Amino acid sequence: MVKPHTRSPRKIDETSRSEILRLLKLNGELSVAQLCKLRNVTHTAVRRHLSTLQNEGFVTHRIEETDIGRPVHMFKLTAKSQSFFPTDYEGVALNLLDTLCADTGHRGVLDFLNSANDRLIQDLSARLRDKPLEERVEGLCTYFRDAGYMSEWKRLPDGNFFLLHQNCAIYNLAEKYRQFCLLELHLIQNVLNTKVSRQQYIFKDQPVCGYLVHCEKNK
């Protein structure tokens, strides 16, 4: 079985785009002219890459007025861009859970994760509870997508919905502590406030984790 990708730095097809992200990370904000000078490439190439990165949500800009000439567009990274850069959050979390498990056993780990999951359910439910089911599914999918799960959803012909994760953002954690998988199902069901059943499961040698979301009338 080929393991799904964990939250390692994302690879970009074009090296120049990757370099633009690196330069913005190092400098905070840069104009097109500054990026051209640092990369020794044309304005057209830089603008094309910046446009792509903005459309993907990894770069944003502000307009800076100047004493002479046109205003300057200053570009900087968004929070979403952090997925491109090395982190070891998963390693830190795994060490903490191992320490907790050594002290309190798997029961202690489950109690801890339950508490954290309940807080997340409260937060997401407060944001989504007054919305129609389809908008709740979209909102929850956005949460997972932003967390690195490469999540998508679709409406089925029978009126139900299907939510799937094409990547497990916490694969190494969940491989050791399957409590995460139980809690994920619990979270989806409670936030959407409807019946949800897992139909596909990465840890059963399937390529994705997929959830059938029953619309209210089909519960």
Secondary structure by P-SEA (a helix, b strand, c coil): ccccccccccccccaaaaaaaaaaaacccccaaaaaaaacccaaaaaaaaaaaaaaccbbbbbbbcccccbbbbbbbccccccccccaaaaaaaaaaaaaaaaccaaaaaaaaaaaaaaaaaaaaaacccccaaaaaaaaaaaaaaaccbbbbbbccccbbbbbbccccaaaaaaacaaaaaaaaaaaaaaaccccccccccccccccbbbbbbccccc
